[in-house]
């Protein structure tokens, strides 16, 4: 992954925007590599921006579970 020094969005701002914008240029033309890796209680996916060619990793954490058909939980 590339290491760019200037971030347009902080990690907190990136999460608040739902991970839908590049944290470097703040544009919406981003894509994942199609592979989500997992480990105990967490997952991650490599991301990139089509506009500025930045690369970063989205990180996910386990927040709970639901069973199929349980719409209220």
Phi and psi restraints in degrees (range 20) as a CNS / XPLOR table:
assign (resid 1 and name C) (resid 2 and name N)
       (resid 2 and name CA) (resid 2 and name C) 1.0 -76.1 20.0 2
assign (resid 2 and name N) (resid 2 and name CA)
       (resid 2 and name C) (resid 3 and name N) 1.0 158.2 20.0 2
assign (resid 2 and name C) (resid 3 and name N)
       (resid 3 and name CA) (resid 3 and name C) 1.0 -122.3 20.0 2
assign (resid 3 and name N) (resid 3 and name CA)
       (resid 3 and name C) (resid 4 and name N) 1.0 99.8 20.0 2
assign (resid 3 and name C) (resid 4 and name N)
       (resid 4 and name CA) (resid 4 and name C) 1.0 -95.1 20.0 2
assign (resid 4 and name N) (resid 4 and name CA)
       (resid 4 and name C) (resid 5 and name N) 1.0 148.6 20.0 2
assign (resid 4 and name C) (resid 5 and name N)
       (resid 5 and name CA) (resid 5 and name C) 1.0 -90.5 20.0 2
assign (resid 5 and name N) (resid 5 and name CA)
       (resid 5 and name C) (resid 6 and name N) 1.0 -31.6 20.0 2
assign (resid 5 and name C) (resid 6 and name N)
       (resid 6 and name CA) (resid 6 and name C) 1.0 -97.0 20.0 2
assign (resid 6 and name N) (resid 6 and name CA)
       (resid 6 and name C) (resid 7 and name N) 1.0 116.6 20.0 2
assign (resid 6 and name C) (resid 7 and name N)
       (resid 7 and name CA) (resid 7 and name C) 1.0 -104.5 20.0 2
assign (resid 7 and name N) (resid 7 and name CA)
       (resid 7 and name C) (resid 8 and name N) 1.0 130.8 20.0 2
assign (resid 7 and name C) (resid 8 and name N)
       (resid 8 and name CA) (resid 8 and name C) 1.0 -78.3 20.0 2
assign (resid 8 and name N) (resid 8 and name CA)
       (resid 8 and name C) (resid 9 and name N) 1.0 -36.0 20.0 2
assign (resid 8 and name C) (resid 9 and name N)
       (resid 9 and name CA) (resid 9 and name C) 1.0 -116.9 20.0 2
assign (resid 9 and name N) (resid 9 and name CA)
       (resid 9 and name C) (resid 10 and name N) 1.0 139.2 20.0 2
assign (resid 9 and name C) (resid 10 and name N)
       (resid 10 and name CA) (resid 10 and name C) 1.0 -74.2 20.0 2
assign (resid 10 and name N) (resid 10 and name CA)
       (resid 10 and name C) (resid 11 and name N) 1.0 168.4 20.0 2
assign (resid 10 and name C) (resid 11 and name N)
       (resid 11 and name CA) (resid 11 and name C) 1.0 -59.3 20.0 2
assign (resid 11 and name N) (resid 11 and name CA)
       (resid 11 and name C) (resid 12 and name N) 1.0 -41.4 20.0 2
assign (resid 11 and name C) (resid 12 and name N)
       (resid 12 and name CA) (resid 12 and name C) 1.0 -62.4 20.0 2
assign (resid 12 and name N) (resid 12 and name CA)
       (resid 12 and name C) (resid 13 and name N) 1.0 -45.2 20.0 2
assign (resid 12 and name C) (resid 13 and name N)
       (resid 13 and name CA) (resid 13 and name C) 1.0 -63.9 20.0 2
assign (resid 13 and name N) (resid 13 and name CA)
       (resid 13 and name C) (resid 14 and name N) 1.0 -38.1 20.0 2
assign (resid 13 and name C) (resid 14 and name N)
       (resid 14 and name CA) (resid 14 and name C) 1.0 -60.1 20.0 2
assign (resid 14 and name N) (resid 14 and name CA)
       (resid 14 and name C) (resid 15 and name N) 1.0 -46.1 20.0 2
assign (resid 14 and name C) (resid 15 and name N)
       (resid 15 and name CA) (resid 15 and name C) 1.0 -66.1 20.0 2
assign (resid 15 and name N) (resid 15 and name CA)
       (resid 15 and name C) (resid 16 and name N) 1.0 -42.5 20.0 2
assign (resid 15 and name C) (resid 16 and name N)
       (resid 16 and name CA) (resid 16 and name C) 1.0 -60.6 20.0 2
assign (resid 16 and name N) (resid 16 and name CA)
       (resid 16 and name C) (resid 17 and name N) 1.0 -30.1 20.0 2
assign (resid 16 and name C) (resid 17 and name N)
       (resid 17 and name CA) (resid 17 and name C) 1.0 -87.8 20.0 2
assign (resid 17 and name N) (resid 17 and name CA)
       (resid 17 and name C) (resid 18 and name N) 1.0 8.1 20.0 2
assign (resid 17 and name C) (resid 18 and name N)
       (resid 18 and name CA) (resid 18 and name C) 1.0 76.5 20.0 2
assign (resid 18 and name N) (resid 18 and name CA)
       (resid 18 and name C) (resid 19 and name N) 1.0 13.8 20.0 2
assign (resid 18 and name C) (resid 19 and name N)
       (resid 19 and name CA) (resid 19 and name C) 1.0 68.9 20.0 2
assign (resid 19 and name N) (resid 19 and name CA)
       (resid 19 and name C) (resid 20 and name N) 1.0 24.0 20.0 2
assign (resid 19 and name C) (resid 20 and name N)
       (resid 20 and name CA) (resid 20 and name C) 1.0 -99.9 20.0 2
assign (resid 20 and name N) (resid 20 and name CA)
       (resid 20 and name C) (resid 21 and name N) 1.0 3.6 20.0 2
assign (resid 20 and name C) (resid 21 and name N)
       (resid 21 and name CA) (resid 21 and name C) 1.0 -131.9 20.0 2
assign (resid 21 and name N) (resid 21 and name CA)
       (resid 21 and name C) (resid 22 and name N) 1.0 148.9 20.0 2
assign (resid 21 and name C) (resid 22 and name N)
       (resid 22 and name CA) (resid 22 and name C) 1.0 -63.8 20.0 2
assign (resid 22 and name N) (resid 22 and name CA)
       (resid 22 and name C) (resid 23 and name N) 1.0 128.7 20.0 2
assign (resid 22 and name C) (resid 23 and name N)
       (resid 23 and name CA) (resid 23 and name C) 1.0 -71.6 20.0 2
assign (resid 23 and name N) (resid 23 and name CA)
       (resid 23 and name C) (resid 24 and name N) 1.0 -8.5 20.0 2
assign (resid 23 and name C) (resid 24 and name N)
       (resid 24 and name CA) (resid 24 and name C) 1.0 -96.7 20.0 2
assign (resid 24 and name N) (resid 24 and name CA)
       (resid 24 and name C) (resid 25 and name N) 1.0 -46.4 20.0 2
assign (resid 24 and name C) (resid 25 and name N)
       (resid 25 and name CA) (resid 25 and name C) 1.0 -114.5 20.0 2
assign (resid 25 and name N) (resid 25 and name CA)
       (resid 25 and name C) (resid 26 and name N) 1.0 -5.8 20.0 2
assign (resid 25 and name C) (resid 26 and name N)
       (resid 26 and name CA) (resid 26 and name C) 1.0 67.8 20.0 2
assign (resid 26 and name N) (resid 26 and name CA)
       (resid 26 and name C) (resid 27 and name N) 1.0 19.1 20.0 2
assign (resid 26 and name C) (resid 27 and name N)
       (resid 27 and name CA) (resid 27 and name C) 1.0 -91.3 20.0 2
assign (resid 27 and name N) (resid 27 and name CA)
       (resid 27 and name C) (resid 28 and name N) 1.0 161.0 20.0 2
assign (resid 27 and name C) (resid 28 and name N)
       (resid 28 and name CA) (resid 28 and name C) 1.0 -92.9 20.0 2
assign (resid 28 and name N) (resid 28 and name CA)
       (resid 28 and name C) (resid 29 and name N) 1.0 -3.4 20.0 2
assign (resid 28 and name C) (resid 29 and name N)
       (resid 29 and name CA) (resid 29 and name C) 1.0 -85.8 20.0 2
assign (resid 29 and name N) (resid 29 and name CA)
       (resid 29 and name C) (resid 30 and name N) 1.0 71.4 20.0 2
assign (resid 29 and name C) (resid 30 and name N)
       (resid 30 and name CA) (resid 30 and name C) 1.0 -118.1 20.0 2
assign (resid 30 and name N) (resid 30 and name CA)
       (resid 30 and name C) (resid 31 and name N) 1.0 159.3 20.0 2
assign (resid 30 and name C) (resid 31 and name N)
       (resid 31 and name CA) (resid 31 and name C) 1.0 -149.2 20.0 2
assign (resid 31 and name N) (resid 31 and name CA)
       (resid 31 and name C) (resid 32 and name N) 1.0 151.7 20.0 2
assign (resid 31 and name C) (resid 32 and name N)
       (resid 32 and name CA) (resid 32 and name C) 1.0 -93.3 20.0 2
assign (resid 32 and name N) (resid 32 and name CA)
       (resid 32 and name C) (resid 33 and name N) 1.0 161.8 20.0 2
assign (resid 32 and name C) (resid 33 and name N)
       (resid 33 and name CA) (resid 33 and name C) 1.0 -79.1 20.0 2
assign (resid 33 and name N) (resid 33 and name CA)
       (resid 33 and name C) (resid 34 and name N) 1.0 1.1 20.0 2
assign (resid 33 and name C) (resid 34 and name N)
       (resid 34 and name CA) (resid 34 and name C) 1.0 88.0 20.0 2
assign (resid 34 and name N) (resid 34 and name CA)
       (resid 34 and name C) (resid 35 and name N) 1.0 -7.0 20.0 2
assign (resid 34 and name C) (resid 35 and name N)
       (resid 35 and name CA) (resid 35 and name C) 1.0 -119.4 20.0 2
assign (resid 35 and name N) (resid 35 and name CA)
       (resid 35 and name C) (resid 36 and name N) 1.0 123.4 20.0 2
assign (resid 35 and name C) (resid 36 and name N)
       (resid 36 and name CA) (resid 36 and name C) 1.0 -105.7 20.0 2
assign (resid 36 and name N) (resid 36 and name CA)
       (resid 36 and name C) (resid 37 and name N) 1.0 119.5 20.0 2
assign (resid 36 and name C) (resid 37 and name N)
       (resid 37 and name CA) (resid 37 and name C) 1.0 -93.0 20.0 2
assign (resid 37 and name N) (resid 37 and name CA)
       (resid 37 and name C) (resid 38 and name N) 1.0 149.5 20.0 2
assign (resid 37 and name C) (resid 38 and name N)
       (resid 38 and name CA) (resid 38 and name C) 1.0 -132.1 20.0 2
assign (resid 38 and name N) (resid 38 and name CA)
       (resid 38 and name C) (resid 39 and name N) 1.0 156.5 20.0 2
assign (resid 38 and name C) (resid 39 and name N)
       (resid 39 and name CA) (resid 39 and name C) 1.0 -148.8 20.0 2
assign (resid 39 and name N) (resid 39 and name CA)
       (resid 39 and name C) (resid 40 and name N) 1.0 -178.3 20.0 2
assign (resid 39 and name C) (resid 40 and name N)
       (resid 40 and name CA) (resid 40 and name C) 1.0 -56.9 20.0 2
assign (resid 40 and name N) (resid 40 and name CA)
       (resid 40 and name C) (resid 41 and name N) 1.0 113.7 20.0 2
assign (resid 40 and name C) (resid 41 and name N)
       (resid 41 and name CA) (resid 41 and name C) 1.0 72.0 20.0 2
assign (resid 41 and name N) (resid 41 and name CA)
       (resid 41 and name C) (resid 42 and name N) 1.0 8.6 20.0 2
assign (resid 41 and name C) (resid 42 and name N)
       (resid 42 and name CA) (resid 42 and name C) 1.0 -150.4 20.0 2
assign (resid 42 and name N) (resid 42 and name CA)
       (resid 42 and name C) (resid 43 and name N) 1.0 163.7 20.0 2
assign (resid 42 and name C) (resid 43 and name N)
       (resid 43 and name CA) (resid 43 and name C) 1.0 -149.9 20.0 2
assign (resid 43 and name N) (resid 43 and name CA)
       (resid 43 and name C) (resid 44 and name N) 1.0 161.4 20.0 2
assign (resid 43 and name C) (resid 44 and name N)
       (resid 44 and name CA) (resid 44 and name C) 1.0 -153.1 20.0 2
assign (resid 44 and name N) (resid 44 and name CA)
       (resid 44 and name C) (resid 45 and name N) 1.0 157.7 20.0 2
assign (resid 44 and name C) (resid 45 and name N)
       (resid 45 and name CA) (resid 45 and name C) 1.0 -144.8 20.0 2
assign (resid 45 and name N) (resid 45 and name CA)
       (resid 45 and name C) (resid 46 and name N) 1.0 133.4 20.0 2
assign (resid 45 and name C) (resid 46 and name N)
       (resid 46 and name CA) (resid 46 and name C) 1.0 -74.8 20.0 2
assign (resid 46 and name N) (resid 46 and name CA)
       (resid 46 and name C) (resid 47 and name N) 1.0 134.7 20.0 2
assign (resid 46 and name C) (resid 47 and name N)
       (resid 47 and name CA) (resid 47 and name C) 1.0 -123.6 20.0 2
assign (resid 47 and name N) (resid 47 and name CA)
       (resid 47 and name C) (resid 48 and name N) 1.0 160.8 20.0 2
assign (resid 47 and name C) (resid 48 and name N)
       (resid 48 and name CA) (resid 48 and name C) 1.0 -151.2 20.0 2
assign (resid 48 and name N) (resid 48 and name CA)
       (resid 48 and name C) (resid 49 and name N) 1.0 158.7 20.0 2
assign (resid 48 and name C) (resid 49 and name N)
       (resid 49 and name CA) (resid 49 and name C) 1.0 -107.6 20.0 2
assign (resid 49 and name N) (resid 49 and name CA)
       (resid 49 and name C) (resid 50 and name N) 1.0 127.8 20.0 2
assign (resid 49 and name C) (resid 50 and name N)
       (resid 50 and name CA) (resid 50 and name C) 1.0 -68.8 20.0 2
assign (resid 50 and name N) (resid 50 and name CA)
       (resid 50 and name C) (resid 51 and name N) 1.0 -34.1 20.0 2
assign (resid 50 and name C) (resid 51 and name N)
       (resid 51 and name CA) (resid 51 and name C) 1.0 -74.8 20.0 2
assign (resid 51 and name N) (resid 51 and name CA)
       (resid 51 and name C) (resid 52 and name N) 1.0 -47.1 20.0 2
assign (resid 51 and name C) (resid 52 and name N)
       (resid 52 and name CA) (resid 52 and name C) 1.0 -114.1 20.0 2
assign (resid 52 and name N) (resid 52 and name CA)
       (resid 52 and name C) (resid 53 and name N) 1.0 1.5 20.0 2
assign (resid 52 and name C) (resid 53 and name N)
       (resid 53 and name CA) (resid 53 and name C) 1.0 65.7 20.0 2
assign (resid 53 and name N) (resid 53 and name CA)
       (resid 53 and name C) (resid 54 and name N) 1.0 16.5 20.0 2
assign (resid 53 and name C) (resid 54 and name N)
       (resid 54 and name CA) (resid 54 and name C) 1.0 -70.1 20.0 2
assign (resid 54 and name N) (resid 54 and name CA)
       (resid 54 and name C) (resid 55 and name N) 1.0 153.7 20.0 2
assign (resid 54 and name C) (resid 55 and name N)
       (resid 55 and name CA) (resid 55 and name C) 1.0 -131.7 20.0 2
assign (resid 55 and name N) (resid 55 and name CA)
       (resid 55 and name C) (resid 56 and name N) 1.0 142.9 20.0 2
assign (resid 55 and name C) (resid 56 and name N)
       (resid 56 and name CA) (resid 56 and name C) 1.0 -157.0 20.0 2
assign (resid 56 and name N) (resid 56 and name CA)
       (resid 56 and name C) (resid 57 and name N) 1.0 178.2 20.0 2
assign (resid 56 and name C) (resid 57 and name N)
       (resid 57 and name CA) (resid 57 and name C) 1.0 -122.0 20.0 2
assign (resid 57 and name N) (resid 57 and name CA)
       (resid 57 and name C) (resid 58 and name N) 1.0 123.7 20.0 2
assign (resid 57 and name C) (resid 58 and name N)
       (resid 58 and name CA) (resid 58 and name C) 1.0 -79.4 20.0 2
assign (resid 58 and name N) (resid 58 and name CA)
       (resid 58 and name C) (resid 59 and name N) 1.0 138.1 20.0 2
assign (resid 58 and name C) (resid 59 and name N)
       (resid 59 and name CA) (resid 59 and name C) 1.0 -119.8 20.0 2
assign (resid 59 and name N) (resid 59 and name CA)
       (resid 59 and name C) (resid 60 and name N) 1.0 134.9 20.0 2
assign (resid 59 and name C) (resid 60 and name N)
       (resid 60 and name CA) (resid 60 and name C) 1.0 -122.9 20.0 2
assign (resid 60 and name N) (resid 60 and name CA)
       (resid 60 and name C) (resid 61 and name N) 1.0 146.8 20.0 2
assign (resid 60 and name C) (resid 61 and name N)
       (resid 61 and name CA) (resid 61 and name C) 1.0 -126.9 20.0 2
assign (resid 61 and name N) (resid 61 and name CA)
       (resid 61 and name C) (resid 62 and name N) 1.0 150.7 20.0 2
assign (resid 61 and name C) (resid 62 and name N)
       (resid 62 and name CA) (resid 62 and name C) 1.0 -69.0 20.0 2
assign (resid 62 and name N) (resid 62 and name CA)
       (resid 62 and name C) (resid 63 and name N) 1.0 127.3 20.0 2
assign (resid 62 and name C) (resid 63 and name N)
       (resid 63 and name CA) (resid 63 and name C) 1.0 -117.2 20.0 2
assign (resid 63 and name N) (resid 63 and name CA)
       (resid 63 and name C) (resid 64 and name N) 1.0 -4.8 20.0 2
assign (resid 63 and name C) (resid 64 and name N)
       (resid 64 and name CA) (resid 64 and name C) 1.0 153.4 20.0 2
assign (resid 64 and name N) (resid 64 and name CA)
       (resid 64 and name C) (resid 65 and name N) 1.0 -163.8 20.0 2
assign (resid 64 and name C) (resid 65 and name N)
       (resid 65 and name CA) (resid 65 and name C) 1.0 -148.4 20.0 2
assign (resid 65 and name N) (resid 65 and name CA)
       (resid 65 and name C) (resid 66 and name N) 1.0 163.9 20.0 2
assign (resid 65 and name C) (resid 66 and name N)
       (resid 66 and name CA) (resid 66 and name C) 1.0 -142.1 20.0 2
assign (resid 66 and name N) (resid 66 and name CA)
       (resid 66 and name C) (resid 67 and name N) 1.0 152.2 20.0 2
assign (resid 66 and name C) (resid 67 and name N)
       (resid 67 and name CA) (resid 67 and name C) 1.0 -96.0 20.0 2
assign (resid 67 and name N) (resid 67 and name CA)
       (resid 67 and name C) (resid 68 and name N) 1.0 156.0 20.0 2
assign (resid 67 and name C) (resid 68 and name N)
       (resid 68 and name CA) (resid 68 and name C) 1.0 -63.5 20.0 2
assign (resid 68 and name N) (resid 68 and name CA)
       (resid 68 and name C) (resid 69 and name N) 1.0 130.4 20.0 2
assign (resid 68 and name C) (resid 69 and name N)
       (resid 69 and name CA) (resid 69 and name C) 1.0 92.4 20.0 2
assign (resid 69 and name N) (resid 69 and name CA)
       (resid 69 and name C) (resid 70 and name N) 1.0 -8.8 20.0 2
assign (resid 69 and name C) (resid 70 and name N)
       (resid 70 and name CA) (resid 70 and name C) 1.0 -93.0 20.0 2
assign (resid 70 and name N) (resid 70 and name CA)
       (resid 70 and name C) (resid 71 and name N) 1.0 90.0 20.0 2
assign (resid 70 and name C) (resid 71 and name N)
       (resid 71 and name CA) (resid 71 and name C) 1.0 -78.8 20.0 2
assign (resid 71 and name N) (resid 71 and name CA)
       (resid 71 and name C) (resid 72 and name N) 1.0 -21.8 20.0 2
assign (resid 71 and name C) (resid 72 and name N)
       (resid 72 and name CA) (resid 72 and name C) 1.0 -86.8 20.0 2
assign (resid 72 and name N) (resid 72 and name CA)
       (resid 72 and name C) (resid 73 and name N) 1.0 -9.9 20.0 2
